[in-house]
Amino acid sequence: MTEPTSIILINGKRKCGKDYLATRIQEKITSDVCEILHLSIEIKREYAQLHNLDFKELLTDSPYKDLYRKEMIALGESRRNADPGHYCRLATEHASKQCWIIVDNRRETDIEYFKSRYPDKCLVVRVTASEEVRKERGWVWKSGVDDAVSECGLDKYQSDVVVRNNGEKEDEFDKSLDFVISWINKRLKC
């Protein structure tokens, strides 16, 4: 694992555009120095191994993944209750770039894991989108998912930056993106 110069900790509701933001950041910074990491991939990998399921299919937005979503959330909660940094360590153990973008922080313990180990290197970014926009992107309320800590655990957390991703005011999105890019660039030059 390479010691990062900057870590972008993205959080937000399902279908708000967390991956979209991460991709836009990586495009501007370049994949030579910036990598996108997912805590949820490690949960899905572990769940697939435990239950002999198709790991690659669990990575998609398919109905297949939705069949197991609640159980994967339960596994993630169980592991995190025993060891809050479990998935953070797994997601970063092979990281090799200067800038890490952690796309799917779901709990304060995820954020605190990185902030405690990499002080002054973390920027917490909340991505928001209206329910209407999220529905247009395929979001459907699901009891036991959308009201679970994995979806609501950071609702009241004070993020450093809030990115509104409703698709209507691209200039507002771009200003927030430019702020994040500037923050990263300052650290890359150190």
N, C-alpha and C positions, 0 to 999 in steps of 0.2 A: 504494500500500500504506500502510495506517495502522499506526503504531507500536503494538504491543500492550502492555497492562499486565500481562497474564498469559498463559502458554502451558501448556496441559496436554498432555503428551507421553504418549499411551497406547500400551502395547505388550502383547502376549500372543499365545497360540497361536490357530490357527483355531478358530472356533466357541466361544470362551470368553466372548464378550459385549462386545467392545471398542466396537462401534457402539451397543449397548444402553446402556452406561455413558455414552458421549458424548451420546446423546440425553437421558438423565436429567439430566446436568449442564446441558445447554442449556435444558431445560424449567425448571429451577430458577433459572438465571441470566437467562434470556430471550434470544430470538434478536435482540433489539435491540442487545445488547452482546456477544453470544457467537456464534461461528460454528464449524462443524465442517469441517475440512479433511482431505483424504486424499492421501497421497503416492501410493498405488496407483492412484488415478484418472488421474494423469499418466502412469504407466507404461502403463496400459490404453489411454489416448488415443493415445499414441505408437505402441504396438504395432498398434492398429487402423488407424492411418493408414499405417504401413509395409506392412501386409498386406491393406489394403482389406477390413477386417472390420467387423462391426456393433458399434460402440463401446458403444451402450446395452445390448446383450446381454452384453457383457463385464463390465458393472457389476452384473449379477445373480448369484445363486447357482445358475445353471443349468449343465446339462451342457456347454453351448456354451463357457462360460468354462473349465471343466475341460479341454476339448480343447486349450486353448492355455496353461494355467497354467505348465507347465514352461518353455515358450519365453518367456513374459512374465517369469518369474523370471530367466532367462538374460539377457534384454534389460536388466532392472533392474540386475543385477549388473555387466554390461558398462559401462553408463553410470555407475554409482556408482564403479566402479574407476577410470574416467577422471576423474570429477568427483563426489566424494562429496556435494556439495550440490545437484546437478542437480535432483532431484525436489523437494527442500525449497524451492528458489527458485520452481519452477513452481507448486507448491501454494499458495504464499503471495503471489505477485506481485499478486493482485487482492484480497487480504484487506483488510477494511474495518472490522472490529469491534475492540473493546478486548481481548476474550478470544478466543484461538485454541485450539481443541481439535484436535490433530493425532492422528488415530485410529490410524494404522497404521505406527508407527515399527518398523522391523525390524532395524536395525543400530545399533551404537554411534555410527557416523558420523552417522546421522540425528539422534540426541539431541545429540551434540557440536556439530553445525551450529547448532542453536537455542541451546544453552547458551553457546556462544562469542559469539554475536551479541546475545543477550538475557540477560546475566547477571542473576541474582536475579529473573527473571521466569518461570522454568521449574519445573514440578512434574512429575516422572516417575512415572507410574502404571502398575503392572503389574496386568493382569486375569488371574485364574486361574479355571479350572474343571476338575473331575475329568474323566478320559477318559470315564467312564460318562456324565456329563452332556453332554459334547461330542458323544458318539455319539448321544444322544437328540436333539440339535440338528442332526444330519445329518452330523457329521464321520466320515470314513472315512480311515484311514491311507493315505497315498499316497507310495510311495518316490520320492525325487527332489524331493519337496515338503516333507513333514513332517520330513525329516532334512536339509534345505537350510539355509543360513545365513539365508535369508529367514524361516525359521520358528524357528530355534534361536539366532540371533545375539545375542539379549538374555537368554537363559536364566539366565546367571550375573550379569547386570548388577544393580547395587544400586539398585533403584528407591526413590523417596521414600515411596511408598504402595503397598501390595498390597491389591487388592480381590478378595475371593473371591466368585465369581458362580456358585454351585452351585444357586441357587434355593431352597435349603432353609432357610437362616438369613437371612431378609430383613433382620433387625435388624442383623446384622453388615455386610451390604452397605450398608444405610442409614447406619451409623456412618461407614464409609469415604467414602461419598458426601457426607455432611455435612462431613467434614474437608476434602474437596476444595472444596466450595462455600464454606466459611469462608475457605480460603486465597485463592480468587479474589476474594471480597468484600472482603477486606482490601486487595487491590491495586486494586480498582475505586474505592475511596474515597480513594486517595492522590492 
